[in-house]
């Protein structure tokens, strides 16, 4: 199912789990599980490893797998 990137940025209390899955020189990879309308979805994303790295989502809609 596709979700808007703004929606994923503002999940708040709907996040069930957010684990670090990897760490590179410039980014940290995460796996997030969240609940939406009674179903659970997985969202994989990366953030900058320090305040100097910027790693934003480029797409307006992001595909999330139901888990």
N, C-alpha and C positions, 0 to 999 in steps of 0.2 A: 504494500500500500504506500502511496506517496503522501508525504507531509510537507508543508511549507517550512522553510528553514526558520522563519520567525516563530512558528509554533514550537519547533524543537528547542529553540533557544529559551523559551519561557515555560518549560514543563513544570518546574517547581515540585510540588508534592506528588506528582504522578510518576516520578522516577522511582523505580523499585531497586535498581542496582546500577552502579557506575564504576567499572573496574578499569584500571590501567592494563592494557594488553601488550604494550611495547613502548620502547623509549629509543629515539634516535638522537642524532646530534642536535637537530633543530626542532623536533616535534615529539609530543607524547601522544600515543594512540590510546583511545578509550573504546570500551564496549558498554553501551547504556541500554538497559531494559526499562521500558516505561509502559504504563497502562493507559489505554484509550478506548472508551466505550466498551469496557468489559473484556477487552483483548489485550494481550501483551505483545510488544514489538521490540525489535532489536535495532539500535542505531549505532553505527560505528563512525567515529569521528576523530580528528586530530586537533591538538592545540599547540601553540608555540611553547617550546621548552623553557624559555625565559621571557621576560617582558619585552625584549628586543625583537623576538620573532613574532611574525603575524601569520596566522594560519586560519583564514576564514573559509566558510562554506561558499563555494562559487555558484552553486545551483540554487534556483528559487524553490525547487521541489526536490526532495530527497527520498529515495526508495528505502523503506524499512521493512524488514522481514518479520512476519508473525512468528512468535516462538511459543 
